[in-house]
């Protein structure tokens, strides 16, 4: 989810929502994956939302994520290792 410059405010809102829903803090973990997002994924998001070209934007976004997929898998592995 894009957070622009509102990262702390949105994270705090998510924490409060989960707390209000009765979800224990030990049941979730927020991990910043933004550094893994490449330029094409960002352009796809801009085309989808700001330029109102969702079909083109989604295709570019998916293409960009597929190119970086192995890094997302590695991140999940690292997080799982830290939790063990």
C-alpha positions in Angstrom: 0.0 0.0 0.0 1.4 3.4 -0.9 1.9 5.6 2.1 3.8 8.5 0.6 4.9 10.7 3.5 2.2 9.4 5.9 4.0 6.1 6.8 4.0 6.7 10.5 0.4 7.9 10.6 -0.9 5.0 8.6 1.1 2.5 10.6 -0.3 3.9 13.8 -3.8 3.7 12.4 -3.3 0.1 11.5 -2.0 -0.7 15.0 -5.0 0.9 16.5 -7.5 -0.8 14.2 -6.0 -4.2 14.9 -6.0 -3.5 18.7 -9.7 -2.4 18.5 -10.4 -5.6 16.6 -8.9 -7.6 19.4 -5.9 -8.9 17.5 -2.9 -9.6 19.7 0.3 -7.8 18.8 2.1 -11.2 18.8 -0.2 -12.3 15.9 1.2 -9.8 13.3 4.4 -8.1 12.1 4.7 -5.1 9.8 7.7 -5.4 7.5 8.8 -2.6 5.2 9.0 -4.0 1.7 9.1 -0.6 0.0 12.8 -0.8 -0.8 12.0 -3.8 -3.0 9.7 -1.9 -5.2 11.3 -0.9 -8.5 10.8 2.1 -10.8 8.4 0.3 -13.2 6.2 -0.7 -10.3 6.0 2.9 -9.1 5.2 4.1 -12.7 2.5 1.5 -13.0 0.9 2.7 -9.8 1.0 6.3 -11.0 -0.5 5.4 -14.3 -3.3 3.4 -12.5 -4.2 5.9 -9.9 -3.2 9.4 -11.0 -3.5 9.1 -14.7 -6.6 6.9 -14.6 -5.1 4.3 -16.8 -5.7 1.2 -14.7 -5.3 -1.4 -17.4 -1.9 -0.2 -18.5 -0.8 0.7 -15.0 -1.6 -2.7 -13.6 0.2 -4.5 -16.4 3.4 -2.5 -15.8 3.0 -2.9 -12.0 2.7 -6.7 -12.3 5.6 -6.8 -14.7 7.7 -4.9 -12.2 6.7 -7.1 -9.2 7.4 -10.2 -11.2 10.9 -9.0 -12.0 11.6 -8.5 -8.2 9.7 -11.5 -7.0 12.7 -13.4 -5.8 13.7 -10.6 -3.5 10.2 -10.6 -1.9 10.6 -14.4 -1.4 14.0 -13.8 0.2 12.6 -11.1 2.5 9.9 -13.5 3.7 12.5 -16.1 4.4 14.6 -13.5 6.4 11.6 -12.5 8.4 10.7 -16.1 9.2 14.2 -16.7 10.3 14.2 -13.7 12.7 10.9 -15.0 14.2 12.3 -18.5 15.0 
